[in-house]
Amino acid sequence: MAQRVLIVEDDDITREILVSMLVNRGFTCDQAANGRQALEMLGAGEYDVVVTDIAMPLMTGIELMEKSAELNLRASFIIITAYASLETALEALRKGAYDYLLKPLNFEDVAIKVKKLLEHKELVQENQALRQEINAQYDFSNIIGKSPAIRKLFATIRKVSDSDSHVLVTGKSGTGKELVAKAIHYNSPRRKGRFVAINCGAITETLMESELFGHKRGSFTGAVADKDGLFKVAHNGTLFLDEIGDMSLTGQAKLLRALENREILPVGATALIPVNVRIIAATNRILLQEVQAGRFREDLYYRLNVIEIHLPSLRERPSDIPLLVDHFIQKYNRQMNRHVKGADPGVMEMIVKREWKGEVRELENFIERLMIFTPGEVIRIEDLPVEMQPAEASPWRPRDADSLRSAVEQFEREFIREQLVRNNHHRGRTAAALKIGEATLYRKMNDYGLSDLE
């Protein structure tokens, strides 16, 4: 919808000049001769900006602004005032006006301020839309599943999001620990703060302190400028420490001190910096066993493990796999501009029964691959990788064979090729699967030109 400006001015000449000037510059502009008329117009239609004089009969500009606020109208106000009434304009700013203009008016200045206000409102609306999109993207209900295990997880996230306690998220790699951490953050009172993530296993011990707490210029070789640590970046927000079990004991001690004191000391600094950060830590290890083995500090474990959330593996919630498959199909339909409707029942049964060692991440990668190679609107058995296809599901027929010997050779070549793929081209295992010696396998591979397929 076009952005609309309302000019409210009791002086006819000034009002007409303002309207004409703004219309000539491309603005959609209406006019009112007093505050009461302006309020009726605001109630009848939507305006983005109101440029109003303060001193008017029937209703002042400030009264108009206050009435507009009471009616929850979305228009923003620019106040026009004489220099002698500057204190009144400042009062209007305190009550919510965006800006003010002094008489005598510089009409070019009016156009500039209206333009800036409209750009500001547009930016605010974009930010609000982006925040809503982010909140929706990480809403806990977007964690796919309806199994009892997932329903329990939803209930836990709801409760945890309302608290400010530290959280420990456990589960196998690929189960979606960071997704849960983001769901907690974006549904918590800290949602306006930043969500900052670091993989503790990907940072060397020597750099961990600088990454978390920051450093001062010249504090070590390569420190050419001051750097804020992630604790400071996440101030009033959430810091997600992924793979916390991979952090060194030295790093653990410094982390514990920061959590206990709510203060950090950048490398090379002398002044402590107070921080207000919620920690969500994640690990695929059993931390209590790490504590017993002396690889993880017991005091840090209990500091982090105020609330533990365990993510179930796909093996614990097989009924959710069809929902995940459909979710990923729709996701890649959008990304690839495809129109795949789903998987046929036989394919879905095989996917549900398959062991997904890489959990949801592996399942998603698998569906993405199928979406690339599936030619039709339904994923069928023949679209699956060779290693997943049962022999009876993909019968092979010889092509252009002019004799029984030729047909047998074609079949033998294809059968050996499939077994090589199934066994990742490991010749010993392939020979065992074929129940022939490795020397025989080598010879047949050479005869059929299969040595170059590795």
C-alpha positions as CSV (number, residue, x, y, z in Angstrom):
1,M,0.0,0.0,0.0
2,A,1.3,3.5,-0.9
3,Q,2.7,5.5,2.1
4,R,0.3,8.4,3.0
5,V,1.1,11.7,4.6
6,L,-1.5,14.0,6.4
7,I,-0.8,17.7,6.7
8,V,-2.6,19.4,9.6
9,E,-2.3,23.2,9.5
10,D,-4.9,26.0,10.2
11,D,-3.1,28.5,8.0
12,D,-4.6,27.8,4.5
13,I,-1.6,29.2,2.5
14,T,1.0,27.2,4.5
15,R,-1.1,24.1,4.3
16,E,-1.6,24.3,0.5
17,I,2.1,25.0,-0.1
18,L,3.2,22.0,2.0
19,V,0.7,19.6,0.3
20,S,1.7,20.9,-3.2
21,M,5.4,20.5,-2.4
22,L,5.1,17.0,-1.1
23,V,2.9,15.8,-3.9
24,N,5.4,17.2,-6.4
25,R,8.1,15.1,-4.8
26,G,6.0,11.9,-5.2
27,F,4.3,11.7,-1.8
28,T,0.6,10.7,-1.4
29,C,-0.7,13.6,0.7
30,D,-4.0,14.7,2.3
31,Q,-4.8,17.8,4.4
32,A,-6.8,18.9,7.4
33,A,-7.5,22.4,8.6
34,N,-7.6,21.6,12.3
35,G,-6.9,18.8,14.8
36,R,-10.5,17.6,15.1
37,Q,-10.9,17.2,11.3
38,A,-7.5,15.4,11.3
39,L,-8.6,13.0,14.0
40,E,-11.6,12.0,12.0
41,M,-9.5,11.4,8.9
42,L,-7.0,9.3,11.0
43,G,-9.8,7.2,12.3
44,A,-11.3,6.7,8.8
45,G,-8.1,5.7,7.0
46,E,-4.5,4.7,7.6
47,Y,-1.7,7.3,7.4
48,D,2.0,6.8,7.9
49,V,3.1,10.3,8.8
50,V,1.3,13.3,10.2
51,V,2.9,16.7,9.9
52,T,1.0,19.0,12.3
53,D,1.2,22.5,13.7
54,I,1.1,22.6,17.5
55,A,-1.0,25.8,18.0
56,M,-4.4,25.2,16.3
57,P,-8.0,25.9,17.3
58,L,-10.4,23.1,18.5
59,M,-7.5,20.7,19.1
60,T,-3.7,21.3,19.5
61,G,-1.1,19.2,17.7
62,I,-0.1,17.5,20.9
63,E,-3.7,16.7,21.8
64,L,-4.1,15.2,18.3
65,M,-1.0,13.1,18.9
66,E,-2.3,11.9,22.3
67,K,-5.7,11.0,20.9
68,S,-4.1,9.1,18.0
69,A,-2.0,7.1,20.5
70,E,-5.2,6.3,22.6
71,L,-6.8,4.9,19.4
72,N,-3.7,2.8,18.6
73,L,-3.3,4.5,15.2
74,R,0.0,3.7,13.6
75,A,0.8,7.2,12.2
76,S,4.1,8.9,13.3
77,F,4.1,12.6,14.0
78,I,6.3,15.6,13.0
79,I,5.5,18.7,15.0
80,I,5.6,22.3,13.6
81,T,6.2,25.0,16.1
82,A,7.4,28.6,16.4
83,Y,10.8,29.2,18.0
84,A,9.0,30.8,21.0
85,S,7.2,27.5,21.6
86,L,10.3,25.3,21.4
87,E,9.7,24.0,24.9
88,T,6.3,22.7,23.7
89,A,8.0,20.9,20.8
90,L,10.4,19.2,23.2
91,E,7.4,18.1,25.3
92,A,6.0,16.6,22.1
93,L,9.2,14.7,21.5
94,R,9.0,13.3,25.1
95,K,5.5,12.1,24.3
96,G,6.5,10.2,21.2
97,A,6.8,12.7,18.3
98,Y,9.5,11.6,15.8
99,D,10.8,15.1,15.1
100,Y,9.9,18.8,15.0
101,L,10.1,21.7,12.5
102,L,10.6,25.4,13.4
103,K,8.7,28.3,11.8
104,P,9.4,29.9,9.4
105,L,9.4,26.6,7.5
106,N,12.1,25.5,5.2
107,F,10.0,23.5,2.8
108,E,12.9,21.4,1.5
109,D,13.7,20.5,5.1
110,V,10.1,19.3,5.5
111,A,10.4,17.0,2.5
112,I,13.7,15.6,3.8
113,K,12.3,14.9,7.3
114,V,9.2,13.2,5.9
115,K,11.3,11.0,3.7
116,K,13.7,10.1,6.5
117,L,10.7,9.2,8.8
118,L,9.1,7.0,6.1
119,E,12.5,5.2,5.6
120,H,12.8,4.8,9.3
121,K,9.3,3.3,9.6
122,E,10.0,0.9,6.7
123,L,13.2,-0.2,8.3
124,V,11.4,-0.8,11.6
125,Q,8.7,-2.8,9.9
126,E,11.4,-4.9,8.1
127,N,13.2,-5.6,11.3
128,Q,9.9,-6.6,13.0
129,A,9.1,-8.9,10.1
130,L,12.6,-10.4,10.2
131,R,12.3,-11.0,14.0
132,Q,8.9,-12.7,13.5
133,E,10.4,-14.8,10.8
134,I,13.3,-15.8,13.0
135,N,11.0,-16.5,15.9
136,A,8.8,-18.7,13.7
137,Q,11.8,-20.4,12.2
138,Y,13.1,-21.5,15.6
139,D,9.7,-22.0,17.3
140,F,9.8,-25.3,19.2
141,S,6.8,-26.5,17.2
142,N,9.0,-26.6,14.1
143,I,11.0,-29.5,15.7
144,I,9.3,-32.2,13.6
145,G,7.6,-35.0,15.3
146,K,4.5,-36.2,17.1
147,S,5.9,-39.2,19.0
148,P,5.7,-39.3,22.8
149,A,9.4,-38.6,23.1
150,I,9.1,-35.4,21.0
151,R,5.9,-34.3,22.8
152,K,7.8,-34.6,26.1
153,L,10.7,-32.6,24.5
154,F,8.2,-29.8,23.5
155,A,6.8,-29.6,27.1
156,T,10.3,-29.4,28.5
157,I,11.3,-26.6,26.1
158,R,8.2,-24.6,27.0
159,K,9.1,-24.8,30.7
160,V,12.8,-24.1,30.2
161,S,12.3,-21.1,27.9
162,D,10.5,-19.2,30.6
163,S,13.4,-19.7,33.0
164,D,16.9,-18.1,32.9
165,S,18.8,-21.2,34.1
166,H,21.7,-22.7,32.3
167,V,20.8,-25.7,30.1
168,L,22.7,-28.9,29.1
169,V,21.5,-30.4,25.8
170,T,22.6,-34.0,25.3
171,G,22.1,-36.5,22.4
172,K,23.9,-38.1,19.5
173,S,25.4,-35.9,16.7
174,G,22.8,-34.9,14.2
175,T,19.8,-35.0,16.5
176,G,19.3,-31.2,16.3
177,K,20.9,-29.9,19.5
178,E,21.5,-26.4,18.1
179,L,17.9,-26.2,16.8
180,V,16.7,-26.9,20.4
181,A,19.0,-24.3,21.8
182,K,17.7,-21.7,19.3
183,A,14.1,-22.7,20.1
184,I,14.8,-22.0,23.8
185,H,16.5,-18.7,23.1
186,Y,13.9,-17.3,20.7
187,N,11.0,-18.2,23.0
188,S,12.7,-16.8,26.1
189,P,12.7,-13.3,27.7
190,R,16.2,-13.0,26.1
191,R,14.9,-13.2,22.6
192,K,15.7,-9.6,21.9
193,G,19.4,-10.3,22.8
194,R,21.7,-12.2,20.5
195,F,22.1,-15.9,20.1
196,V,25.8,-16.6,19.7
197,A,27.2,-20.1,19.0
198,I,30.7,-21.6,19.2
199,N,31.9,-25.1,18.5
200,C,34.3,-25.9,21.4
201,G,35.7,-28.8,19.5
202,A,36.7,-26.6,16.6
203,I,38.8,-24.0,18.6
204,T,42.3,-24.7,19.7
205,E,43.1,-24.5,23.4
206,T,45.3,-21.5,22.9
207,L,42.6,-19.5,21.1
208,M,39.6,-20.5,23.3
209,E,40.2,-17.8,25.9
210,S,40.4,-15.1,23.3
211,E,37.3,-16.3,21.5
212,L,35.2,-16.4,24.7
213,F,36.6,-13.4,26.6
214,G,38.2,-11.3,23.9
215,H,41.7,-9.7,23.9
216,K,43.5,-6.4,23.9
217,R,45.7,-5.2,21.0
218,G,49.2,-6.4,21.4
219,S,48.4,-9.0,24.1
220,F,49.9,-11.8,21.9
221,T,51.4,-12.2,18.4
222,G,48.7,-11.5,15.8
223,A,46.5,-9.4,18.2
224,V,46.6,-6.3,16.0
225,A,43.4,-4.8,17.4
226,D,41.1,-5.1,20.4
227,K,38.5,-7.9,20.0
228,D,35.3,-8.5,21.9
229,G,34.8,-12.0,23.1
230,L,31.6,-14.0,22.6
231,F,30.6,-13.5,26.2
232,K,30.4,-9.7,25.6
233,V,28.8,-10.2,22.1
234,A,26.1,-12.3,23.8
235,H,25.5,-9.9,26.7
236,N,21.8,-10.0,27.6
237,G,21.4,-12.9,25.2
238,T,22.3,-16.6,25.0
239,L,25.7,-18.2,24.4
240,F,25.5,-21.7,22.9
241,L,28.6,-23.8,23.7
242,D,28.4,-26.8,21.3
243,E,30.5,-29.9,22.0
244,I,31.4,-28.6,25.5
245,G,32.9,-32.0,26.3
246,D,35.8,-31.2,23.9
247,M,36.9,-28.2,25.9
248,S,40.3,-28.5,27.7
249,L,40.5,-28.6,31.5
250,T,42.2,-25.2,31.4
251,G,39.4,-23.7,29.3
252,Q,36.8,-25.3,31.6
253,A,38.4,-23.6,34.7
254,K,38.2,-20.2,33.0
255,L,34.7,-20.8,31.9
256,L,33.6,-21.8,35.4
257,R,35.1,-18.6,36.8
258,A,33.2,-16.5,34.3
259,L,29.9,-18.2,35.1
260,E,30.4,-17.9,38.9
261,N,31.5,-14.3,38.9
262,R,29.4,-13.1,35.9
263,E,32.6,-11.2,34.8
264,I,35.2,-11.8,32.1
265,L,38.8,-10.6,31.8
266,P,39.9,-10.2,28.2
267,V,43.4,-11.4,27.4
268,G,45.9,-8.6,28.1
269,A,43.3,-6.5,30.0
270,T,43.4,-5.5,33.7
271,A,39.7,-4.4,34.2
272,L,36.9,-7.0,34.6
273,I,33.8,-6.7,32.4
274,P,30.4,-7.6,33.9
275,V,28.3,-9.9,31.6
276,N,24.8,-11.1,31.7
277,V,24.7,-14.3,29.6
278,R,22.6,-17.5,29.6
279,I,24.6,-20.6,28.7
280,I,23.2,-23.4,26.7
281,A,25.8,-26.2,26.4
282,A,25.6,-29.3,24.2
283,T,27.5,-32.5,23.9
284,N,27.2,-36.0,22.4
285,R,29.3,-37.4,25.2
286,I,28.1,-38.7,28.5
287,L,29.5,-35.9,30.7
288,L,29.1,-37.8,34.0
289,Q,31.4,-40.5,32.6
290,E,33.8,-37.8,31.5
291,V,33.8,-36.4,35.0
292,Q,34.5,-39.8,36.5
293,A,37.4,-40.2,34.0
294,G,38.9,-36.9,35.1
295,R,38.4,-35.3,31.7
296,F,35.6,-32.9,32.7
297,R,35.4,-30.7,35.9
298,E,32.7,-31.9,38.3
299,D,32.0,-28.3,39.5
300,L,31.5,-27.1,35.9
301,Y,29.3,-30.1,35.1
302,Y,26.9,-29.2,37.9
303,R,27.0,-25.5,37.1
304,L,25.9,-26.2,33.5
305,N,23.6,-29.1,34.2
306,V,20.9,-27.1,36.0
307,I,18.5,-28.4,33.5
308,E,19.3,-31.3,31.2
309,I,17.4,-31.9,27.9
310,H,18.1,-35.2,26.2
311,L,17.3,-35.5,22.5
312,P,16.0,-38.9,21.5
313,S,17.6,-40.7,18.5
314,L,15.6,-41.7,15.5
315,R,15.7,-45.2,16.7
316,E,13.7,-44.1,19.8
317,R,11.0,-42.3,17.6
318,P,10.6,-44.2,14.4
319,S,7.0,-42.9,14.0
320,D,8.5,-39.5,13.4
321,I,10.6,-40.5,10.4
322,P,7.7,-40.3,7.8
323,L,7.0,-36.7,9.1
324,L,10.6,-35.8,8.7
325,V,10.8,-37.3,5.2
326,D,7.7,-35.3,4.1
327,H,9.2,-32.1,5.8
328,F,12.5,-32.5,3.9
329,I,10.8,-33.2,0.6
330,Q,8.8,-30.0,0.9
331,K,11.9,-28.1,1.9
332,Y,13.8,-29.2,-1.1
333,N,10.8,-28.8,-3.4
334,R,11.0,-25.1,-2.5
335,Q,14.8,-24.9,-2.9
336,M,15.1,-26.9,-6.1
337,N,11.8,-25.8,-7.6
338,R,10.6,-29.4,-7.7
339,H,7.1,-30.9,-7.3
340,V,7.8,-34.2,-5.7
341,K,4.7,-35.3,-3.8
342,G,6.3,-37.9,-1.5
343,A,7.7,-41.4,-1.3
344,D,5.8,-44.6,-2.2
345,P,5.0,-46.9,0.7
346,G,7.7,-49.4,-0.1
347,V,10.4,-46.6,0.0
348,M,9.0,-45.1,3.2
349,E,9.1,-48.5,4.9
350,M,12.7,-49.0,3.9
351,I,13.7,-45.5,5.2
352,V,11.9,-46.1,8.5
353,K,13.7,-49.5,9.0
354,R,17.1,-48.2,8.0
355,E,19.6,-47.4,10.8
356,W,20.5,-43.7,10.6
357,K,23.8,-43.4,12.4
358,G,24.0,-39.7,11.5
359,E,20.5,-39.2,12.9
360,V,18.3,-36.4,11.4
361,R,21.3,-34.7,9.6
362,E,22.0,-37.9,7.7
363,L,18.3,-38.4,6.9
364,E,18.1,-34.9,5.5
365,N,21.2,-35.4,3.4
366,F,19.7,-38.6,2.1
367,I,16.4,-37.0,1.1
368,E,18.3,-34.1,-0.6
369,R,20.2,-36.7,-2.7
370,L,17.0,-38.4,-3.7
371,M,15.4,-35.1,-4.7
372,I,18.3,-34.5,-7.1
373,F,18.0,-37.9,-8.8
374,T,14.3,-38.7,-8.6
375,P,12.9,-38.0,-12.1
376,G,9.2,-38.1,-11.3
377,E,6.7,-36.8,-8.7
378,V,7.1,-39.8,-6.4
379,I,10.2,-41.3,-5.0
380,R,10.2,-45.0,-6.0
381,I,12.3,-48.1,-5.2
382,E,14.4,-47.7,-8.4
383,D,15.4,-44.1,-7.3
384,L,17.1,-45.5,-4.2
385,P,20.9,-46.0,-4.1
386,V,22.0,-49.5,-5.2
387,E,22.9,-50.6,-1.7
388,M,19.3,-50.0,-0.5
389,Q,17.6,-51.8,-3.4
390,P,16.5,-55.4,-2.7
391,A,17.4,-57.8,-5.6
392,E,13.7,-58.5,-6.3
393,A,12.9,-54.8,-6.4
394,S,15.3,-54.0,-9.3
395,P,15.3,-56.9,-11.7
396,W,18.1,-56.6,-14.3
397,R,17.5,-57.6,-17.9
398,P,20.3,-58.1,-20.4
399,R,20.4,-55.6,-23.3
400,D,21.1,-56.5,-26.9
401,A,22.4,-60.0,-25.9
402,D,22.7,-62.2,-29.0
403,S,23.4,-65.4,-27.2
404,L,23.0,-67.0,-23.8
405,R,26.8,-66.6,-23.1
406,S,26.5,-62.8,-23.9
407,A,23.4,-62.5,-21.6
408,V,25.2,-64.4,-18.7
409,E,28.3,-62.1,-19.1
410,Q,26.2,-59.0,-18.9
411,F,24.4,-60.3,-15.9
412,E,27.7,-61.3,-14.2
413,R,29.2,-57.9,-14.9
414,E,26.2,-56.0,-13.4
415,F,26.0,-58.3,-10.4
416,I,29.7,-57.8,-9.6
417,R,29.4,-54.0,-10.0
418,E,26.4,-53.9,-7.5
419,Q,28.3,-56.0,-5.0
420,L,31.3,-53.6,-5.3
421,V,29.1,-50.6,-4.6
422,R,27.4,-52.4,-1.7
423,N,30.8,-53.1,-0.1
424,N,32.4,-49.7,-0.9
425,H,34.7,-51.3,-3.5
426,H,36.5,-53.3,-0.7
427,R,37.7,-56.3,-2.8
428,G,38.0,-58.7,0.1
429,R,34.5,-58.2,1.4
430,T,33.1,-58.2,-2.2
431,A,34.8,-61.5,-3.0
432,A,33.4,-62.9,0.2
433,A,29.9,-61.7,-0.7
434,L,30.2,-63.3,-4.1
435,K,31.7,-66.5,-2.6
436,I,34.7,-66.4,-4.9
437,G,38.4,-65.9,-4.3
438,E,39.9,-62.5,-4.5
439,A,42.1,-63.5,-7.5
440,T,39.0,-64.6,-9.4
441,L,37.4,-61.2,-8.5
442,Y,40.5,-59.3,-9.8
443,R,40.4,-61.2,-13.1
444,K,36.7,-60.7,-13.7
445,M,37.0,-57.0,-12.8
446,N,39.7,-56.6,-15.4
447,D,37.7,-58.7,-18.0
448,Y,34.6,-56.5,-17.5
449,G,36.4,-53.2,-17.2
450,L,35.3,-52.6,-13.6
451,S,38.7,-51.7,-12.2
452,D,38.2,-48.1,-13.3
453,L,35.0,-47.6,-11.5
454,E,36.5,-47.1,-8.0
